[in-house]
Amino acid sequence: MRIVGGKFKGRAIAAPEGRDTRPTGDRAREAVFNVLSHAVWAPGLEGRRVLDLFAGSGALGLEALSRGAAFALFVETDAAARGAIRDNIERLGLFGVTRIHRRDAADLGVKPAGLGERFDLVFLDPPYHRGLGEVALSRLAAGGWITPSALIVFECAEDETPATPGFETLDARAYGAAKVLFLRAN
């Protein structure tokens, strides 16, 4: 896997060992970031505070940082995945603008004050067909994690139709077996 754009373009990033994570592929990630860079409704990436839920390798948050985001918080429970994220942060020299949070993304609770301001861009890439993304999405606003106009990039299986009450669907794209919903908090 590689960073596909921005100042770290072409740099290799590690994925966790095993089959517990399913990293977003380079092509799908590039397509998602093209939408975020060019859609009329997209806020751009410069200066954004990014929340990467079910982070896996951290590829989505790292890609956002490469393209100008100011800060990324990676939320992941799997130890191997957190190790890969830590290695990727070290490899790219991103210690001052990142944090790794060991927490279940579907059980966020209230945002700790020590994490700074709320987040305005969220990547939500849960395991498919378990309903975890819908649970995490509902807890984002309730726990004070996101700004009122936050943009959510929600990846699910192509055959899933997650319920997203409280969020407006701005766009939906299919990338192979994956579907990506671009949502804005109402």
Stockholm file with secondary structure:
# STOCKHOLM 1.0

chainA/1-186         MRIVGGKFKGRAIAAPEGRDTRPTGDRAREAVFNVLSHAVWAPGLEGRRVLDLFAGSGALGLEALSRGAAFALFVETDAAARGAIRDNIERLGLFGVTRIHRRDAADLGVKPAGLGERFDLVFLDPPYHRGLGEVALSRLAAGGWITPSALIVFECAEDETPATPGFETLDARAYGAAKVLFLRAN
#=GR chainA/1-186 SS CBCCSGGGTTCBCCCCSSSSCCCCCHHHHHHHHHHHHHCTTCCCSTTCEEEEETCTTCHHHHHHHHTTCSEEEEECCCHHHHHHHHHHHHHHTCGGGEEEECSCTTCCCSCCGGGCSCEEEEEECCCTTSSHHHHHHHHHHHTTCEEEEEEEEEEEETTCCCCCTTEEEEEEEEETTEEEEEEEEC
#=GC SS_cons         CBCCSGGGTTCBCCCCSSSSCCCCCHHHHHHHHHHHHHCTTCCCSTTCEEEEETCTTCHHHHHHHHTTCSEEEEECCCHHHHHHHHHHHHHHTCGGGEEEECSCTTCCCSCCGGGCSCEEEEEECCCTTSSHHHHHHHHHHHTTCEEEEEEEEEEEETTCCCCCTTEEEEEEEEETTEEEEEEEEC
//
